[in-house]
């Protein structure tokens, strides 16, 4: 019963305020998002990572990590840091499982 009441309340609020939303606002939002999101860019980033990550070796993974860091820096992330983990700790972690 509570779910039905919440649904009715939500629909009432939506219908009440729906006439305030104009198509131009939605188009503006869509254009803002579209300029930041790109399927081609996502594919390019994936390929840049995959060229190293496809090799299941520690050097390949390290190159993929460095590539991910460079992508983050290109996209102006606030912080892009790679932490080195001693091999001894990696062995303990893998063997513990």
N, C-alpha and C positions, 0 to 999 in steps of 0.2 A: 504494500500500500504506500509506503514511504517513497519507494522508487517511482511509482506512478505519479505521486504528488510532485516530486522533484522534476520529473519530465514535463508535467503540465506547467509548472512554474517557469522552467527554462524556456519552453516554447512561448509562453506569454511574454516573457522579457524579450525574446528574440523578435517576435512579431511587433512588439511595441517600438523597438529601436531600429528595426530593419529599414524603415523609410529614411533614417538619417544617413545610412551608408549609401554612398553614391558609387557608380561604376568607376568613376575617375580615381577614387581612392584605392579601389582594388587593383586597377591597372597600374597605378603608381607603385603599390607594394610589389606587384608581380615584376615590374621592370627593375626595381631595386634588387630583388632576389635574383632575377635572371642575369644581371650584370655581374653578380658575385659567384654564381654557380654555373659550371660548364662541364658537360659530359666529356667533351674533348680533353679538357684540362685534367679531369679525373682519370681518363684513360692514359694520358701521357704520364701522369704521376705514377700510376700503377705499373706502367711499363718501365719507368726509371727504377722503381724498386725491384721489380721482378727480375731484371737483368742480373742482379746480384743475389737476390733472395732465393732464386730457383736452385742454387747450388747449396746443398745441405752441408756446408762446411763453415767453420767459425770465421775464416777470412771473408767468405761471401756474405755472411750475416753482418759482419762489421762494416763492410762496404755498403750494404743496404741501410744500416743504421746511419752512416754518414750521409747517404743520399737523402734519407728522411729528414735529417737535420737541415740539409741545404734547402729542401723543399719548404720546410717550416720557416726558414730565414727568408726565402723568396716571398712567402706569403705574409711576411712581417709579423710573425708570432712574437709575443713579448719575450718569451724565453724558449730557447732551443738548446738543450744541454744533453750531452752524451756522458753517461757515467761508466767508468771502467769497473768491472767486477773481477777480482782475482780468480784465476782458474781454480784454485783450491776451493773457493766457495761454490763455484759452479759444480764441481765434482760432488761436493757434499750435498748440494741441493738435488742433483740428478739421482744420486745413489740413495737418497733418503726416501724417494718415492717408490 
